[in-house]
């Protein structure tokens, strides 16, 4: 069951889709260990409704966009 998302998380999921990265690639770029990269990236995209600023920064770096342009 997906948490009702706010506009920021909707924009993050859209940016991820446009990045053409796999979940594995995103997770690795966000700094997760190889063993949990895919699952951690999926959870960030689909289970987070109120992301911490540090997570937004990690995601922005991973998809090569400025935090300002992300949100």
N, C-alpha and C positions, 0 to 999 in steps of 0.2 A: 504494500500500500504506500503510495507516494504522498509525502507531506505537501499540503497546499503551499505553493511556492509564491514568493514575492517577486517583483519585477527584476530585482538584481539577479536572483538565481535563474530566472528565465533567460536573462541576457547572457549569463555565464554558460548555460547549456547551449544557447545559440552560438556563442563564440567557440565553444568546444566543437560543435558540429562543423563549423566553417574552418576550423583548424586542420581538419582531416587527419588528426592524430588518432591513434587507437587508444583505448583505455589504458593498456599497458604502457604506451609511450607517455601519456599524460601523467600517469602515476609516477613513473620514473623521473620525469622532468620536474614533478612537484616534490621530489626528494624521498619518496617512499622506497623501501627495500623491494627488490625484484619479486620476492615471494608474496608481497601484499600489494604491489603497485596497482594492479587491475581492480581489485576489490576496494581499495582505499579511494581510487579515483571515482569509481562508480558510486560509492557511498557519499562522497563529496557532492557529486552532481545530482544525486537523486534522493538523498536523505537529509541534506543540510537545508535548513530554512533560514537560519540566522548565522551566516558564516563569520568567523573572526576575521579581523583585518589581516592577520598573518596568513590565513588561508587564501584570502583574496590576492595578496601579494604573490604567494607561491603559484597560484593559478595564472595570474597575469604574466609572470616570468615564463611559465611553462608554454604559454601560447604566444609569447613574444608580442605582448601589447602592454601599453602603460596602464597602470591602475586607474588613472584619470579617464582614459578612454574605455576602460572596462565597465566602470560604473557611471 
